[in-house]
């Protein structure tokens, strides 16, 4: 698991979630379906990967790992780059602030 970072995992998970129909126009938000014992990578070439993880090196994986703050939004910019934003992204009525309408 050397070379695999938590940031990479989070970016890949976000990319996978953003490519689903949950963000289609008019669709209700759906929870992510991340699986236990699976790591998600976002490669330098922009491709995503899923890795089967074991428990023998979990301690090493957690070194330097950071928790994702609640209220974090992941998205792909117009340039194809994956971004994350902490802060408000929902209106007072629970609708997505940055929707098409």
C-alpha positions in Angstrom: 0.0 0.0 0.0 3.0 2.3 -0.2 2.3 5.4 -2.2 -1.4 5.3 -1.5 -2.6 8.4 0.4 -5.9 9.1 2.2 -6.2 12.2 0.1 -6.1 10.1 -3.0 -8.7 7.8 -1.5 -11.0 10.7 -0.8 -10.6 12.2 -4.2 -11.4 8.9 -5.9 -14.4 8.4 -3.8 -15.6 11.9 -4.7 -15.0 11.3 -8.4 -16.9 8.0 -8.3 -19.9 9.7 -6.5 -19.9 12.6 -8.9 -20.1 10.3 -12.0 -23.3 8.7 -10.8 -26.8 9.7 -11.8 -27.4 11.1 -8.3 -26.3 14.5 -9.6 -28.4 14.4 -12.7 -30.8 17.3 -13.1 -33.8 16.9 -10.9 -32.4 13.8 -9.1 -32.6 13.5 -5.3 -29.2 13.2 -3.6 -28.2 9.6 -2.9 -25.7 8.3 -0.3 -22.4 7.1 -1.4 -21.9 3.3 -1.4 -18.3 3.0 -0.2 -17.4 -0.6 0.8 -15.5 -1.7 3.8 -12.0 -3.1 3.2 -11.8 -1.2 -0.1 -9.5 1.8 -0.9 -10.3 4.2 -3.7 -7.6 5.9 -5.6 -7.5 8.9 -7.9 -4.4 8.5 -10.1 -2.1 11.2 -11.4 -3.6 10.6 -14.8 -7.1 11.3 -13.5 -8.3 7.7 -13.6 -10.0 6.1 -10.6 -9.2 2.7 -9.0 -10.6 0.5 -6.3 -8.2 -1.6 -4.2 -9.0 -4.6 -2.0 -7.5 -3.8 1.4 -6.1 -6.1 4.1 -5.8 -5.4 7.8 -2.1 -6.3 8.3 -1.0 -2.8 7.3 -4.0 -0.7 8.4 -1.9 1.1 11.0 0.5 2.3 8.3 -2.4 3.5 6.2 -3.8 5.6 9.1 -0.5 7.4 9.7 -0.9 10.8 8.1 -4.5 10.2 7.3 -7.0 13.0 7.9 -10.7 12.8 8.6 -13.0 14.5 6.0 -14.9 17.3 7.7 -18.6 17.0 7.8 -20.1 19.4 5.2 -17.5 18.8 2.5 -18.5 18.8 -1.1 -16.4 17.2 -3.9 -16.8 18.2 -7.5 -15.1 18.2 -10.9 -14.3 21.7 -12.3 -14.7 22.7 -15.9 -11.0 21.9 -16.3 -11.5 18.3 -15.3 -9.7 18.8 -12.0 -11.3 17.3 -8.8 -12.0 19.8 -6.1 -13.3 19.8 -2.6 -15.0 22.6 -0.7 -15.9 22.9 2.9 -18.7 25.2 3.8 -22.3 25.7 2.8 -23.6 24.0 -0.3 -27.3 23.7 0.6 -29.9 26.4 0.6 -32.1 26.8 3.8 -34.7 24.5 2.3 -32.2 21.8 1.7 -31.8 22.3 -2.0 -28.4 22.2 -3.6 -27.1 25.8 -4.0 -25.2 25.2 -7.2 -27.9 23.3 -9.1 -29.0 24.1 -12.7 -32.1 26.0 -11.6 
